[in-house]
Amino acid sequence: MTEVDSWGREPTTHAPSTANLAEILERVLDKGIVIAGDIKIDLLDIELLTIRLRLFISSVETAKKAGIDWWETDPALSSRAAHNALAEENEQLRDRLRELEGDDEDPIGRRELRHR
């Protein structure tokens, strides 16, 4: 006699899966996966809130191939980017100081004395 479930169906048998979790993760990281969705809240046909979600899961190499490398330039995530941002800010301040001084070789003190 064959067993049946509570719905009167015979149980299905599944072939054992040959891919384990590590293989699946390796494939996802190698190829990448994109998950996208929008959440929208309306009240009486008036849009109150829209949230757009985009999730890209991949390895660093796959992300770089896709042109995504924002973590390299974000000072909060990269010490090299933080150093570069600081160096750039210092250079901008030096340029601004040179503009205000008017002449690179004329110190601020002498220039102020000449104008008195």
Buried (B, 14 or more C-beta within 10 A) or exposed (E): EEEEEEEEEEEEEEEEEEEEEEEEEEEBBEEBEEEEEEEEEEEEEEEEEEEEEEEEBBBEEBBEEEEBEEEEEEEEEBEEBEEBBEEEEEEEEEEEEEEEEEEEEEEEEEEEEEEE
